[in-house]
Amino acid sequence: MQTKLKKAFLWSSLGGLTIGAVAAAVLDRRRRKEAPSLEVRAIPRGSSRVVLWTERFPVDQQGGIRRAAHDAYVLEPTPFKVWSVLERPSAAGAEETGGSTIYHVTCVRYFDPAAPGGEEEEQLIDRFYGTVAIRDVEGNRHARNRVARGGILELAKCLVGGSVNGIETGESHRSAAPILNFRFESRSGAEAQ
């Protein structure tokens, strides 16, 4: 008789846990907000530079000091392109059929002042060649040669030289925070976004 009671108690406990887990999952799904969709913009072909700023994020420095910083990216188009037969052109446009533009990328980190009334500190993070893409907060990658506020900047590093073709190295660089703002510059003037 005791084994039957033990089995009944065990099964009722497992049933209660299962119902609780299902209820928690349903409630979590209701509470979870849909991620805002990105307003993705193609980089204009006539741009001589694209400047992007990220949102602020914390950085741990030597000595256990934590400071706020933001990154600035300067993207300068080059005559080099990456060609890929594996990527399908997006429905948004046929820019990809002409290859993906390779940009010379300069990444600079700006630290907030250490003391009130001080000046921002500037640190060169990296310089390299790469293609530009955006990932949303869910990790979905959007077409190349596009930017969007709130998206994570993803730069695939490239090797260039010798001809107008470039080769991706397999390394990539992602921004430490989402893009706060960007600006397309052309020889005739800047278009702020």
N, C-alpha and C positions, 0 to 999 in steps of 0.2 A: 504494500500500500504506500510505503514511504517513497519508493522509486517513482510511482505514478504522480505523487504530489511534486516531487522534485522536477520531473519532466514537464508537468503543467506549469510550474513556476518559471522554469527556464524558457519555455515557448511563449508564455505571456510577457516575460521580460524582453525577449527578442522582438516580439510583435510591437511592444510599446516603443522600443528604440527605433524600429523601422518607421513607424508612423511619425515619431518625432523628427527623424531625419528628413522625411518627405515634406513635412510641414515647414521645417526650417528652410529647405531648398525653395519651396514655393514662395515663402515670405521674402527670402533674399532676392529672388527674381523680380518680385514686385518692387522692392526697394531700389534695386539697381537701376540707375538711370542710363539711358542710351547715350553713348558717347556722341558729342556733337560732330556732325560731318564737317570735313574740312572743305574750305573754298579754295580749291587747287587752281593755281594760275600758271600758265605756260610762261617760260622765260622768253621775252621777245627776241627775235633773231637779231635785231639791230642793237642790242644792248652791248655797251663796251665794258660794263661792270655791273655786278649784282652785289649789294651789301645787305647782309642779314644780321639781326641781333637776336639773341636768345633771351628767355626769361631769366630772372635771377635764380641762383641755386647755391647751396652751401658748399664750401671747399675747406677741407682740413689742411692746415699748413703745419710746418715744423713747429715743435713746441706745444702741440695740442691746441693751437689757436684755430678757431673756425670763423671764416669770413664769408660774406656774400660776394658773389661774382656773377658776371655775365660774359658771354663770348660774342665776338663779332667776327663774321666771315666775309671776306672779300673774294668774290668769284670773278675771274677775268677769262673770257672765252679765248680759246686758242684755235688755230686752224686744224688741230688734230680731232679725229673722230674715232669712236669705237663702233664696230659693226657687229651685229649679232643676228644670226639666222634663227636662233632659238627663241627670241622674244617676238611676240606678235605685236603688230602696231595696235595702239589703243583706238577705241572708237572716238575718243576726243579729238583726234587729229592725226595727220599723217606725217608729223615732224620726224617720227622715229624712222621712217623709210629712208631718210638721208643720213642715218647714223646718229649716234648720240654725241653731242659736243663734249669735248674734254676741257675742263676749266683749270686754270692755275689758281689754287686755293691758298689763302693766307688766313690762319686762325689766330686771333689775338684775344687773350683773357684780360678783362678789366675787373680788378678787385675794388670793392667799396673802400673808402678811406678808413684807415686804422683808428684814427682819432677824429673827433668832431672838428669840422672846418678844414680837414686835410684834403689832399688830392687823391684821385683814383690812381691806383698803380696798374701799369700795363705790362703784360708778359706775353711774348711771342710763344705760341704753343706749337705750331707746325706750319710747314709749307710743303705742298705737294700738288701733283696733277690728279684730277679725278672727275668722274661723272656725277651728276646731281640727281637725287631722288628724294622722295618724302615718304615717311611712314606715319600712319596715324597712331593714336594711342593704343589701338588694338593690335598693332604690329603689321597691318596690311600695307604693302608697298604700292605706291602709285607710280604712274609712268615717269620716265626720266625727263629731265629738263623742265621740271615743274617745282614750284614752291608753294607753301601754304602756312598761314598763321596757325599756331597750335600743333603743327606737325613736327616730327623729329627729322632733322636734316640727316640724310645718309649719303656719304660721299664714298664711292668705290674708287680706290687708288689705282692709278694707271702709270704705265711706262710709255714715254713718247720719244720721238726722234727718228731721223732718217727719212721718213715719208710722212704723209698726212694721216697715217693710221696709228692708233694707239692700242695698247693691250692692257686689260685689267689684270692686276697682280693677285687678286683674290682677297686682299686686305680691304677693310672698310673702316671708315671713321663715322661715328654718330655723334650728334650734338648732345651735350650733357643735359640740356633742357629743351623744351619746345621753343619753336620760333615765335618771338614776340612781334617782330616787324621786319619788313624788307623793303628795299628800294632798287629799282632798275635805273641804271644810268646809261645815257647815250652821249655821243659826242655833242649833240644839240642841247642836252639838258636832262635833268633827273626827273623820274616819275616816281614819287613816293607812294607807298602802299600802306 
